[in-house]
Every structure is written in structure tokens, then in C-alpha cells.
Amino acid sequence: MNERRDYRVDLATRHDLLEVVEIEDACQLSAWGWDAYHGELARPEAIMLVARRSTPDWQTGKSLYGFIAARVTAEELHINNIGVRTSARGRGIGSALLRAALATGRRLGAHTALLEVRAGNLEAQALYRRFGFEVTGRRRNYYHGPTEDALLMSVTLVRR
């Protein structure tokens, strides 16, 4: 694939958080909000990454295509939220964010990665499967607005 990327994956900063929350809302993710993400930035076990445009959009001034929020706890990397602007989907941005978070999780000692995904979000499930995630369980009525089950998915990062 020779497509030239017009973004890079960076560590998130507090200056990114308004856009992160905007993307979170547009993607109908589990609502964390500015305060929760700001708190994550200070946690050494947290992984907050963004897909930053090479240059901000000249019309909107927006500089982010997407983000991922994850945390390493007890040798597990938990992917909490990942979102990509609708207008930027299909360009490998979600894959780049997930790849970077998994690599960082490995460096921080995670042996497995876990996440929840809406049972009806087949696009996200396909992304996770490409990275080796498999369905390991189901949480009934986990999501609200609309109410929907969550599939639990996991992948082994380090062979013991």
C-alpha cells in the first residue's frame, strides 16, 4: 500500500482533549468526558494516543482524526475507547492507533489485551479480529443509548 499518510500517531496532550471528547461523542462511545481523559494523562499506566493530522484542517481548524485510550493493569492492556472521525474512516487510522497501543502495552508488560465492543458494531469487530482478537464473552445490556450487549474480546500479546 503506497498511500501517503497525512497523519502521525502521537501521545495525547491536554490540548487535544476537546477534540477527543468531540470524537467520542460523534462515535457514540462510552462517555468519559474531558475530566476523565485529563486524569488519564497523568497516570503512568495509561496510554492516550491520537492520530494527528500533518496540518490542521483549514476550514475547521481540527487537528485530530482519531484517538485511543487504554490502560495496563495487572499484565492486561484494557482498550477503553477508540474512535475515528467518520470522514477519516477507511484509511487505516484505527489500525494505526490500535497497533501503537498494543505495542506500547507490550512494552509496559501487558501479556493480554481486552476490550468491549457493541455487539452490532461489525466494522469494529472486524478490525479487532484482524489483530487476532477473539470473542471471549458477552455482557448483556452493557451499552446505553441505544441499549445493546457488549462482546468481550481478547488477544494474547506475549506467549508465556
BELLIN-V937661 format. One line per field, one symbol per residue. ss: DSSP state (H for helix, E for strand, L for the rest). psi: psi as a letter, one per 30 degrees, with the letter a starting at -180 (. if undefined). burial: + if it has 24 or more other ideal C-beta (glycine too) atoms within 12 Angstrom, else -. Layout:
BEGIN
ss->???
psi->???
burial->???
END
This chain:
BEGIN
ss->LLLLLLEEEEELLHHHHHHHHHHHHHLLLLLLHHHHHHHHHLLLLEEEEEEEELLLLLLLLLLEEEEEEEEEELLEEEEEEEEELHHHLLLLHHHHHHHHHHHHHHHLLLLEEEEEEELLLHHHHHHHHHLLLEEEEEEEEEELLLLEEEEEEEEELLLL
psi->jgkkkgllklkllfffeeeeeeeeeefhlkjeleeeeeeeffkffkjjlljkkeklkfefgkfkealkklkkkhgkjjjekkkkkefglgggeeeeeeeeeeeeeefggkflkllkkkffieeeeeeeefggklkfakjkhellhlkllkkkklkkekk.
burial->------+-++++---++-++++++--+-++-+---++--++---+++++++++--------+++++++++++---++++++++++--+---+++++++++++-+++-+-+-++++++++-+--++-++--+-+----------------++++++-+---
END
